[in-house]
Amino acid sequence: MQLLILLTFCIFTRTSTAEQKVALGTWDVHYMALNSTFLTPEVAQQYAIVRSKFNGVINVSVLDKQSQKAQSLVVSGEAKNLLGVIKNLTFKEVQEGDAIYYLAVLPFSDQERYRITLRLNDGSSKQEFTFEHKFYAE
């Protein structure tokens, strides 16, 4: 619940970390990228995330379009910067009540832009999408 409250706070307090949504097949996919320093020390510790001005966090949640029920699936991906350097993203599933989130840490340099590709797989359906985000050391 702490993470849900914190991420909701981040969405409404900073436009640079605004949540985004994409419809893929039967899913509504909500995603956002933010600096790990937005997490409280307690939340970061709870999810084994190192708070650093040079660590970003990618947060993904997948809901069924009809029921809006959280979906448990495999999330994987990669981030490619403008120089072509690719970093694989390792997502961890977090369950809080009925909510399910997928979190990955992405180290970055100040003002580094990434093209982030995410792959979703529930065993019967596979989807992929890409978004861009520029990280700032704060």
Backbone as JSON Lines, residues from 0, in Angstrom:
{"i":0,"aa":"M","n":[0.81,-1.19,0.0],"ca":[0.0,0.0,0.0],"c":[0.86,1.26,0.0]}
{"i":1,"aa":"Q","n":[2.02,1.18,0.67],"ca":[2.92,2.34,0.7],"c":[3.35,2.73,-0.71]}
{"i":2,"aa":"L","n":[3.68,1.72,-1.52],"ca":[4.15,2.0,-2.87],"c":[3.03,2.61,-3.7]}
{"i":3,"aa":"L","n":[1.83,2.09,-3.59],"ca":[0.69,2.62,-4.32],"c":[0.46,4.08,-3.97]}
{"i":4,"aa":"I","n":[0.49,4.41,-2.71],"ca":[0.29,5.79,-2.27],"c":[1.41,6.69,-2.8]}
{"i":5,"aa":"L","n":[2.64,6.22,-2.69],"ca":[3.77,7.02,-3.14],"c":[3.71,7.26,-4.65]}
{"i":6,"aa":"L","n":[3.43,6.22,-5.43],"ca":[3.38,6.37,-6.87],"c":[2.23,7.27,-7.29]}
{"i":7,"aa":"T","n":[1.1,7.18,-6.61],"ca":[-0.01,8.08,-6.89],"c":[0.4,9.52,-6.61]}
{"i":8,"aa":"F","n":[1.09,9.74,-5.5],"ca":[1.58,11.07,-5.16],"c":[2.5,11.6,-6.26]}
{"i":9,"aa":"C","n":[3.42,10.75,-6.73],"ca":[4.36,11.17,-7.79],"c":[3.63,11.54,-9.07]}
{"i":10,"aa":"I","n":[2.59,10.81,-9.39],"ca":[1.84,11.07,-10.61],"c":[1.23,12.46,-10.59]}
{"i":11,"aa":"F","n":[0.66,12.84,-9.44],"ca":[-0.06,14.09,-9.37],"c":[0.8,15.28,-8.99]}
{"i":12,"aa":"T","n":[2.04,15.07,-8.56],"ca":[2.86,16.19,-8.13],"c":[3.9,16.6,-9.16]}
{"i":13,"aa":"R","n":[4.21,15.75,-10.1],"ca":[5.25,16.1,-11.07],"c":[4.84,15.63,-12.45]}
{"i":14,"aa":"T","n":[4.74,16.54,-13.39],"ca":[4.36,16.14,-14.74],"c":[5.45,15.33,-15.41]}
{"i":15,"aa":"S","n":[6.72,15.5,-15.01],"ca":[7.8,14.74,-15.63],"c":[7.75,13.27,-15.27]}
{"i":16,"aa":"T","n":[7.01,12.91,-14.23],"ca":[6.89,11.51,-13.86],"c":[5.46,11.02,-14.07]}
{"i":17,"aa":"A","n":[4.71,11.7,-14.89],"ca":[3.31,11.36,-15.08],"c":[3.15,9.95,-15.62]}
{"i":18,"aa":"E","n":[2.16,9.28,-15.05],"ca":[1.83,7.93,-15.51],"c":[1.31,8.01,-16.94]}
{"i":19,"aa":"Q","n":[1.6,6.97,-17.67],"ca":[1.11,6.87,-19.04],"c":[0.39,5.54,-19.17]}
{"i":20,"aa":"K","n":[-0.48,5.45,-20.17],"ca":[-1.27,4.24,-20.37],"c":[-1.31,3.91,-21.85]}
{"i":21,"aa":"V","n":[-1.26,2.61,-22.12],"ca":[-1.39,2.13,-23.49],"c":[-2.32,0.91,-23.46]}
{"i":22,"aa":"A","n":[-3.17,0.79,-24.48],"ca":[-4.05,-0.37,-24.61],"c":[-3.35,-1.38,-25.52]}
{"i":23,"aa":"L","n":[-3.19,-2.6,-25.01],"ca":[-2.55,-3.67,-25.77],"c":[-3.42,-4.92,-25.68]}
{"i":24,"aa":"G","n":[-4.02,-5.32,-26.79],"ca":[-4.87,-6.5,-26.77],"c":[-5.98,-6.33,-25.75]}
{"i":25,"aa":"T","n":[-6.07,-7.25,-24.79],"ca":[-7.11,-7.21,-23.76],"c":[-6.64,-6.5,-22.5]}
{"i":26,"aa":"W","n":[-5.49,-5.83,-22.56],"ca":[-4.91,-5.2,-21.38],"c":[-4.87,-3.69,-21.49]}
{"i":27,"aa":"D","n":[-4.98,-3.04,-20.35],"ca":[-4.62,-1.64,-20.18],"c":[-3.3,-1.66,-19.4]}
{"i":28,"aa":"V","n":[-2.25,-1.11,-20.0],"ca":[-0.94,-1.12,-19.38],"c":[-0.61,0.29,-18.91]}
{"i":29,"aa":"H","n":[-0.39,0.43,-17.61],"ca":[-0.01,1.7,-17.02],"c":[1.49,1.63,-16.71]}
{"i":30,"aa":"Y","n":[2.22,2.68,-17.08],"ca":[3.66,2.65,-16.88],"c":[4.17,4.04,-16.56]}
{"i":31,"aa":"M","n":[5.3,4.06,-15.87],"ca":[5.94,5.34,-15.58],"c":[7.41,5.1,-15.26]}
{"i":32,"aa":"A","n":[8.19,6.14,-15.47],"ca":[9.6,6.13,-15.11],"c":[9.82,7.31,-14.17]}
{"i":33,"aa":"L","n":[10.56,7.06,-13.09],"ca":[10.83,8.11,-12.13],"c":[12.19,7.88,-11.48]}
{"i":34,"aa":"N","n":[12.7,8.91,-10.85],"ca":[13.95,8.77,-10.11],"c":[13.71,8.0,-8.83]}
{"i":35,"aa":"S","n":[14.66,7.16,-8.46],"ca":[14.51,6.36,-7.23],"c":[14.48,7.24,-5.99]}
{"i":36,"aa":"T","n":[14.96,8.47,-6.09],"ca":[14.94,9.37,-4.93],"c":[13.53,9.8,-4.56]}
{"i":37,"aa":"F","n":[12.55,9.58,-5.45],"ca":[11.16,9.86,-5.1],"c":[10.6,8.84,-4.12]}
{"i":38,"aa":"L","n":[11.24,7.69,-4.02],"ca":[10.81,6.66,-3.07],"c":[11.32,7.04,-1.69]}
{"i":39,"aa":"T","n":[10.51,6.8,-0.69],"ca":[10.99,7.02,0.68],"c":[12.03,5.95,1.0]}
{"i":40,"aa":"P","n":[12.92,6.21,1.93],"ca":[13.9,5.18,2.3],"c":[13.24,3.87,2.72]}
{"i":41,"aa":"E","n":[12.1,3.94,3.39],"ca":[11.41,2.73,3.85],"c":[10.87,1.92,2.68]}
{"i":42,"aa":"V","n":[10.27,2.59,1.71],"ca":[9.73,1.89,0.54],"c":[10.87,1.3,-0.29]}
{"i":43,"aa":"A","n":[11.92,2.08,-0.49],"ca":[13.08,1.58,-1.25],"c":[13.66,0.34,-0.59]}
{"i":44,"aa":"Q","n":[13.8,0.38,0.72],"ca":[14.35,-0.78,1.44],"c":[13.42,-1.98,1.33]}
{"i":45,"aa":"Q","n":[12.13,-1.75,1.43],"ca":[11.15,-2.83,1.37],"c":[11.23,-3.58,0.03]}
{"i":46,"aa":"Y","n":[11.52,-2.86,-1.04],"ca":[11.57,-3.47,-2.37],"c":[12.99,-3.63,-2.9]}
{"i":47,"aa":"A","n":[13.97,-3.5,-2.02],"ca":[15.39,-3.7,-2.36],"c":[15.83,-2.82,-3.52]}
{"i":48,"aa":"I","n":[15.43,-1.56,-3.48],"ca":[15.82,-0.58,-4.5],"c":[16.81,0.39,-3.87]}
{"i":49,"aa":"V","n":[17.94,0.58,-4.52],"ca":[18.94,1.52,-4.03],"c":[18.53,2.92,-4.47]}
{"i":50,"aa":"R","n":[18.29,3.77,-3.48],"ca":[17.96,5.17,-3.77],"c":[19.24,5.9,-4.17]}
{"i":51,"aa":"S","n":[19.22,6.49,-5.35],"ca":[20.37,7.23,-5.85],"c":[19.88,8.22,-6.88]}
{"i":52,"aa":"K","n":[20.54,9.38,-6.95],"ca":[20.14,10.34,-7.98],"c":[20.47,9.83,-9.38]}
{"i":53,"aa":"F","n":[21.18,8.71,-9.46],"ca":[21.51,8.12,-10.75],"c":[20.83,6.77,-10.99]}
{"i":54,"aa":"N","n":[19.76,6.49,-10.24],"ca":[18.95,5.29,-10.47],"c":[17.53,5.7,-10.79]}
{"i":55,"aa":"G","n":[17.02,5.18,-11.88],"ca":[15.62,5.37,-12.23],"c":[14.85,4.11,-11.88]}
{"i":56,"aa":"V","n":[13.54,4.24,-11.77],"ca":[12.67,3.1,-11.53],"c":[11.61,3.09,-12.62]}
{"i":57,"aa":"I","n":[11.43,1.93,-13.24],"ca":[10.36,1.73,-14.21],"c":[9.27,0.96,-13.48]}
{"i":58,"aa":"N","n":[8.06,1.48,-13.5],"ca":[6.91,0.87,-12.83],"c":[5.86,0.53,-13.88]}
{"i":59,"aa":"V","n":[5.4,-0.71,-13.87],"ca":[4.4,-1.17,-14.84],"c":[3.29,-1.89,-14.08]}
{"i":60,"aa":"S","n":[2.05,-1.63,-14.44],"ca":[0.93,-2.42,-13.94],"c":[0.04,-2.73,-15.13]}
{"i":61,"aa":"V","n":[-0.51,-3.93,-15.13],"ca":[-1.33,-4.4,-16.24],"c":[-2.7,-4.79,-15.71]}
{"i":62,"aa":"L","n":[-3.73,-4.2,-16.32],"ca":[-5.11,-4.48,-15.91],"c":[-5.88,-5.08,-17.08]}
{"i":63,"aa":"D","n":[-6.8,-5.98,-16.78],"ca":[-7.71,-6.48,-17.79],"c":[-8.62,-5.32,-18.21]}
{"i":64,"aa":"K","n":[-8.8,-5.12,-19.52],"ca":[-9.6,-3.99,-20.01],"c":[-11.03,-4.03,-19.49]}
{"i":65,"aa":"Q","n":[-11.63,-5.21,-19.46],"ca":[-13.03,-5.33,-19.06],"c":[-13.23,-5.21,-17.55]}
{"i":66,"aa":"S","n":[-12.52,-6.03,-16.8],"ca":[-12.73,-6.1,-15.35],"c":[-11.88,-5.11,-14.56]}
{"i":67,"aa":"Q","n":[-10.82,-4.58,-15.19],"ca":[-9.85,-3.72,-14.53],"c":[-9.14,-4.44,-13.39]}
{"i":68,"aa":"K","n":[-9.11,-5.78,-13.45],"ca":[-8.41,-6.58,-12.46],"c":[-6.94,-6.67,-12.81]}
{"i":69,"aa":"A","n":[-6.07,-6.55,-11.81],"ca":[-4.62,-6.63,-12.01],"c":[-4.25,-8.0,-12.57]}
{"i":70,"aa":"Q","n":[-3.31,-8.01,-13.49],"ca":[-2.88,-9.23,-14.16],"c":[-1.49,-9.64,-13.7]}
{"i":71,"aa":"S","n":[-1.32,-10.93,-13.44],"ca":[0.0,-11.48,-13.11],"c":[0.58,-12.07,-14.38]}
{"i":72,"aa":"L","n":[1.73,-11.56,-14.78],"ca":[2.37,-12.03,-16.01],"c":[3.87,-11.8,-15.93]}
{"i":73,"aa":"V","n":[4.57,-12.08,-17.0],"ca":[6.01,-11.87,-17.05],"c":[6.27,-10.56,-17.8]}
{"i":74,"aa":"V","n":[7.02,-9.67,-17.17],"ca":[7.41,-8.41,-17.79],"c":[8.92,-8.42,-17.96]}
{"i":75,"aa":"S","n":[9.37,-8.13,-19.15],"ca":[10.8,-8.02,-19.43],"c":[11.01,-6.81,-20.32]}
{"i":76,"aa":"G","n":[12.26,-6.44,-20.51],"ca":[12.49,-5.3,-21.37],"c":[13.94,-4.88,-21.42]}
{"i":77,"aa":"E","n":[14.14,-3.79,-22.15],"ca":[15.48,-3.23,-22.29],"c":[15.36,-1.73,-22.5]}
{"i":78,"aa":"A","n":[16.44,-1.04,-22.17],"ca":[16.52,0.4,-22.34],"c":[17.74,0.7,-23.2]}
{"i":79,"aa":"K","n":[17.55,1.51,-24.24],"ca":[18.63,1.85,-25.16],"c":[18.81,3.36,-25.15]}
{"i":80,"aa":"N","n":[20.06,3.81,-24.86],"ca":[20.29,5.25,-24.85],"c":[20.64,5.74,-26.26]}
{"i":81,"aa":"L","n":[20.88,7.04,-26.41],"ca":[21.13,7.62,-27.73],"c":[22.44,7.16,-28.37]}
{"i":82,"aa":"L","n":[23.36,6.63,-27.54],"ca":[24.62,6.11,-28.06],"c":[24.48,4.65,-28.5]}
{"i":83,"aa":"G","n":[23.31,4.06,-28.27],"ca":[23.08,2.68,-28.65],"c":[23.41,1.66,-27.58]}
{"i":84,"aa":"V","n":[23.76,2.14,-26.38],"ca":[24.07,1.23,-25.27],"c":[22.75,0.65,-24.76]}
{"i":85,"aa":"I","n":[22.69,-0.67,-24.68],"ca":[21.47,-1.36,-24.25],"c":[21.66,-1.91,-22.84]}
{"i":86,"aa":"K","n":[20.67,-1.64,-22.0],"ca":[20.65,-2.18,-20.64],"c":[19.4,-3.03,-20.49]}
{"i":87,"aa":"N","n":[19.59,-4.3,-20.11],"ca":[18.45,-5.18,-19.87],"c":[17.77,-4.8,-18.57]}
{"i":88,"aa":"L","n":[16.46,-4.85,-18.57],"ca":[15.68,-4.52,-17.39],"c":[15.18,-5.81,-16.74]}
{"i":89,"aa":"T","n":[15.39,-5.93,-15.45],"ca":[14.92,-7.08,-14.69],"c":[13.78,-6.61,-13.78]}
{"i":90,"aa":"F","n":[12.59,-7.1,-14.06],"ca":[11.41,-6.67,-13.31],"c":[11.12,-7.63,-12.17]}
{"i":91,"aa":"K","n":[10.71,-7.02,-11.06],"ca":[10.29,-7.76,-9.88],"c":[8.8,-7.54,-9.69]}
{"i":92,"aa":"E","n":[8.04,-8.61,-9.49],"ca":[6.61,-8.49,-9.24],"c":[6.36,-8.14,-7.78]}
{"i":93,"aa":"V","n":[5.52,-7.15,-7.56],"ca":[5.14,-6.72,-6.22],"c":[3.62,-6.81,-6.11]}
{"i":94,"aa":"Q","n":[3.14,-7.52,-5.11],"ca":[1.7,-7.61,-4.88],"c":[1.36,-6.92,-3.57]}
{"i":95,"aa":"E","n":[0.4,-6.01,-3.65],"ca":[-0.1,-5.3,-2.48],"c":[-1.62,-5.35,-2.53]}
{"i":96,"aa":"G","n":[-2.21,-6.25,-1.77],"ca":[-3.66,-6.44,-1.83],"c":[-4.04,-6.94,-3.21]}
{"i":97,"aa":"D","n":[-4.97,-6.25,-3.86],"ca":[-5.4,-6.63,-5.21],"c":[-4.5,-6.05,-6.3]}
{"i":98,"aa":"A","n":[-3.59,-5.17,-5.92],"ca":[-2.72,-4.5,-6.9],"c":[-1.48,-5.34,-7.17]}
{"i":99,"aa":"I","n":[-1.04,-5.33,-8.43],"ca":[0.2,-5.99,-8.84],"c":[1.01,-4.98,-9.65]}
{"i":100,"aa":"Y","n":[2.28,-4.81,-9.26],"ca":[3.19,-3.9,-9.94],"c":[4.44,-4.65,-10.35]}
{"i":101,"aa":"Y","n":[5.08,-4.15,-11.37],"ca":[6.37,-4.7,-11.81],"c":[7.36,-3.55,-11.77]}
{"i":102,"aa":"L","n":[8.46,-3.76,-11.06],"ca":[9.45,-2.71,-10.85],"c":[10.81,-3.15,-11.38]}
{"i":103,"aa":"A","n":[11.5,-2.23,-12.05],"ca":[12.88,-2.46,-12.5],"c":[13.68,-1.2,-12.25]}
{"i":104,"aa":"V","n":[14.94,-1.37,-11.91],"ca":[15.84,-0.25,-11.68],"c":[16.69,-0.05,-12.94]}
{"i":105,"aa":"L","n":[16.86,1.22,-13.32],"ca":[17.65,1.58,-14.5],"c":[18.67,2.65,-14.11]}
{"i":106,"aa":"P","n":[19.97,2.28,-14.03],"ca":[21.0,3.29,-13.78],"c":[21.1,4.24,-14.98]}
{"i":107,"aa":"F","n":[21.36,5.53,-14.72],"ca":[21.44,6.51,-15.8],"c":[22.44,7.6,-15.46]}
{"i":108,"aa":"S","n":[22.81,8.37,-16.47],"ca":[23.6,9.58,-16.29],"c":[22.66,10.78,-16.39]}
{"i":109,"aa":"D","n":[23.06,11.91,-15.81],"ca":[22.21,13.09,-15.84],"c":[21.82,13.46,-17.27]}
{"i":110,"aa":"Q","n":[20.55,13.71,-17.47],"ca":[19.96,14.11,-18.74],"c":[20.1,13.04,-19.83]}
{"i":111,"aa":"E","n":[20.14,11.79,-19.41],"ca":[20.23,10.69,-20.36],"c":[18.84,10.27,-20.81]}
{"i":112,"aa":"R","n":[18.67,10.16,-22.12],"ca":[17.39,9.76,-22.72],"c":[17.47,8.29,-23.09]}
{"i":113,"aa":"Y","n":[16.4,7.57,-22.76],"ca":[16.31,6.15,-23.07],"c":[15.06,5.85,-23.9]}
{"i":114,"aa":"R","n":[15.2,4.93,-24.81],"ca":[14.08,4.32,-25.53],"c":[13.87,2.98,-24.84]}
{"i":115,"aa":"I","n":[12.75,2.85,-24.14],"ca":[12.5,1.69,-23.29],"c":[11.47,0.79,-23.97]}
{"i":116,"aa":"T","n":[11.85,-0.45,-24.19],"ca":[10.97,-1.44,-24.8],"c":[10.56,-2.44,-23.73]}
{"i":117,"aa":"L","n":[9.26,-2.64,-23.58],"ca":[8.73,-3.56,-22.59],"c":[7.99,-4.7,-23.3]}
{"i":118,"aa":"R","n":[8.19,-5.91,-22.8],"ca":[7.53,-7.1,-23.34],"c":[6.68,-7.72,-22.23]}
{"i":119,"aa":"L","n":[5.44,-8.04,-22.56],"ca":[4.5,-8.61,-21.6],"c":[4.06,-9.97,-22.11]}
{"i":120,"aa":"N","n":[4.0,-10.96,-21.21],"ca":[3.65,-12.31,-21.61],"c":[2.87,-12.97,-20.48]}
{"i":121,"aa":"D","n":[1.65,-13.4,-20.77],"ca":[0.87,-14.11,-19.76],"c":[0.76,-15.6,-20.06]}
{"i":122,"aa":"G","n":[1.55,-16.08,-21.0],"ca":[1.53,-17.49,-21.37],"c":[0.67,-17.77,-22.59]}
{"i":123,"aa":"S","n":[-0.36,-16.95,-22.81],"ca":[-1.2,-17.15,-23.98],"c":[-1.17,-15.94,-24.91]}
{"i":124,"aa":"S","n":[-0.75,-14.8,-24.39],"ca":[-0.69,-13.58,-25.19],"c":[0.64,-12.87,-24.91]}
{"i":125,"aa":"K","n":[1.22,-12.33,-25.97],"ca":[2.45,-11.56,-25.86],"c":[2.22,-10.2,-26.5]}
{"i":126,"aa":"Q","n":[2.67,-9.17,-25.81],"ca":[2.56,-7.8,-26.32],"c":[3.87,-7.08,-26.07]}
{"i":127,"aa":"E","n":[4.13,-6.04,-26.86],"ca":[5.35,-5.26,-26.73],"c":[5.03,-3.81,-27.05]}
{"i":128,"aa":"F","n":[5.66,-2.89,-26.33],"ca":[5.54,-1.47,-26.66],"c":[6.8,-0.74,-26.24]}
{"i":129,"aa":"T","n":[6.96,0.45,-26.77],"ca":[8.15,1.25,-26.53],"c":[7.75,2.67,-26.13]}
{"i":130,"aa":"F","n":[8.49,3.25,-25.21],"ca":[8.31,4.65,-24.86],"c":[9.68,5.26,-24.59]}
{"i":131,"aa":"E","n":[9.74,6.58,-24.57],"ca":[10.99,7.28,-24.3],"c":[10.88,8.07,-23.01]}
{"i":132,"aa":"H","n":[12.01,8.16,-22.32],"ca":[12.05,8.95,-21.09],"c":[13.45,9.53,-20.91]}
{"i":133,"aa":"K","n":[13.5,10.79,-20.51],"ca":[14.76,11.45,-20.2],"c":[14.88,11.57,-18.69]}
{"i":134,"aa":"F","n":[15.98,11.06,-18.15],"ca":[16.21,11.09,-16.7],"c":[17.1,12.27,-16.32]}
{"i":135,"aa":"Y","n":[16.82,12.86,-15.19],"ca":[17.61,13.96,-14.64],"c":[18.08,13.57,-13.24]}
{"i":136,"aa":"A","n":[19.35,13.8,-12.96],"ca":[19.86,13.58,-11.61],"c":[19.34,14.71,-10.73]}
{"i":137,"aa":"E","n":[18.68,14.36,-9.65],"ca":[18.1,15.39,-8.76],"c":[18.67,15.28,-7.38]}
